[in-house]
Amino acid sequence: MKNLLLIMALLFGMNAYASTLPELPVYIYHTYSPEGFDSNDDIEIFISGALPNTCYKSPKVEITRQGNVFFAEVTAFYTGGQGEKCAEMLIPFLQKVNLGVLDKGNYQVKAKSGLQVIENSTVKIYESTSNSVDDNVYADVEYIKENSFNRVVELIGYNPSDCFELDEVKLVHNNKDTYSILPIMKKVYELCPMKMVPFSYEVEIPVVLDKSVVLLHVRSMEGRSVNRLFSKHR
């Protein structure tokens, strides 16, 4: 009980400290809108950028909406006024932005940080074909592993039972800057005992999109996703 009270006190103190820090603009580079979301999904987009130095902490995105247009304001907490020494270096980040469940249609996302506005990003939502969160069962991917020799990445994770096996890995793109990777599972027998089954699935990233850096958006179990920026020149 004492440990629980101590943890609660520490969390309260951290939140109180954060609330006193100023939120300042940061550098933003690009927005990424994965392909393949439908009207049953929790829609995600991603904003890449960089913190100006080590005194900027925890980038955050505040979303406002006007009709079919979303405005994303990107800031970060600044701790430089608390006597902390700031190392001058750019610290890259990739921030997930949740837009919620949206009806079928096209939406625009306009991201900015201070006076800096990057290009609009289009989000296309398809009509759902089922009442489930996902039309397919996806592997429970935990992270994406790269190598330095080729364009093959590994999807690493643990499935909660051995009653599902990998059926296929679909790869689609948005004709711009994002590959959506869909590791689709198939049920091979009815009884599904609780048994953690490790897996590693290899996927070769094609050279199709004309961008030096693309987003790998891997759909995972229960509506989740794993995301990583990938350089096509590897």
N, C-alpha and C positions, 0 to 999 in steps of 0.2 A: 504493500500500500504506500509506503514511504517513497519507494522508487517511482511509482506512478505519479504521486504528487510532485516529485522532483522533475520528472519529464514534462508534466503539464506546466509547471512554473517556468521551465526553460523555454518551452514553446511559446508561452505567453510573452516572455521577455524578448524573444527573437522577433515576434510579430510587432510588439510595441516599438522595438528598435527600428524595424523596417519602415514602420509608418511615419517615422520622423525623418527619413532620408528623402532627399529630392529625387524625382524621376526625370531624367534628361534624355534627349534624343540620342540615338546611336546610328551607325552607318548601316544602311540596308542595301542589298545588292539585287535581290531577285525574289519573285514569288513563283511557287510551283503548284500546279493544280492537276492532281492525278486523274487519269481516265478511269471510267468504270463504276462510278458511284451511281446508285439509283435512289428512288424516293423512300426507301426503307433504311438507308444508311445514315450514320452520323458522319456528316461531310467534313473532311479535313483538307486544309491547304497548308503550305509550308513557306516560311519566309527565311531566307538566308541573309546574313549580315555579319557585322563585326563590332565588338566593343572597342572603344578607342584606347583604353588602357586598363590596368588591373584594378582600378578603383571603381569600375563599373561592374555591377553584379546583377545576376538574375534578369535577363531581358524578358519583357512581357509585352503582350499585344492586347490592346483594347479595341473591341469591335463595335461599330455602330452600323445601322442598316437603314437605307432609304429605298423602299421598293425592292428591286432586284439588284441593287448595288450595295456592296459592303465596303465600309471604310475601316482600314486597319492602322491604328496608331501604335508605333513601336517605340518603347522607352526602356530604360534600365535604371536601377537604383544606383546612386552615386555616393560613395563613401569617403570621398576625398576630403570633405569638411570635418571628418572625425579624427584627423591627425594621421591618417594612413598615407604611406608613401606610395605613389603611383608609378609603376613601371610602364614606360611608353612602348606599347606593343599592341598590335591588333589581335584580338581574340575572336576567332570565328564562332558563329553559332548557327544552328538550324532550329527554328522555332515552329512547333506545330500550332495551328490555329483551328479551333473547332467552330464550324458554322451551324451545327445542329442538323436536324432532319429538314430537308427542303423538298418542295414539290418539283415535279418534272419541269425542266426548262433550262434556260441559260442565265447565268448570274455573272456579275462583274465584281472583282475585288480590286480596290485601290489602296495600296499600302503607302504609308509615308512615315517619316521620322523628322519632326520639326518642319522645315521648309522643303525637305527632299522628298520628291514623289517619284516612284518608279513606275514602269509601264503597267497598264491594266492587265489583269489576269482573268481569263474566262473560265468559269466552272460550268460544266455541262452535266445535268442530272437526267438520268433515264427513268422511265416508268418501271417500278418494281414488278417482278413476275411472281412473287410469293409473299407470304406474311412473315417470313423469317427475317432476322437481321441480315443474314447473308443468303444468297441463292445457293451457295456451295458451302461445304465444310472445308476449311483451310487448315493446313498444318500449323501447329502452335510454334511459330518461329519466334525466337528470342533475340537473335542478332544476325548481322550479315558480316561474313568474313571475306576479306579481299586477299589477293596475293599480288606480288610484284612482277609476275612473269607473263600473264595474259589477262584476258577480259572475263575469265571465269570467276564467279563468286560462289560462296557456299552459304546456304540458308541453314542455320544451326538452331536446334531447339529440342524439346521433349514433348511427345504426344502423350495424353493422359491414359491411353489404352492401346492395346495391340489389335483391336478389332477394326481399325482403319489403316489403310495403306495408301501410299501416294498413287494417284491415278495419272495426273499429268501436271506439268508446270506451264501455265499459259503466260505469255508475255505480250502486253499491249502497250501502246504509247499514245500520247496526246498530240502527236505531230509537232511538238515544240521542244520540250525539255524534260519530260518525265516518262520513265518506264514503270508500268504497274506490273508486278510479278505476282501471279496467283497460283500458289501451290495447292492444287485441288486434291482432296482425299476421297477415297471410296471405302464403303463399309464392306468388309469381306465376310463377316459373320455377325449374328444377332447379339450374342452375349458379349458385353463390353466390360470386362473386369478393370478395376483401377490398377494400372500398371504403367509406370513411367517408362516410355520407350524413346531413347535418344535417336536423333536422326541428323543427317547432313546431306542436303540435296544440292548438287552443282547446277548452276545456271550460267550460260554464256551470254554476256551483254552484247547485243549486236551494234554495229556502227551504222545507225540509221539517222538519228537526230543530229542536226548540225549545230551542236553546242559543245563547248570545251568541257563543261561540267553539267551533268544531268542528275536528277533525283531518282534513286531507286526506292520505289514505294511497294513494299511487300505486305500483302494482306495476310493477316494471321487470324487465329481462332477467336470466336466471340466478338467479331467486329473490330478487333484491334489491328494495328499495323506497326511495321518496323521500317525505319526510313534512314537513308544514308546518301550523302552526295558522292558522286563517282565521276572521275575524270576519264574521258574517252581516250586520252593519250597514254594511258598506262600500258 
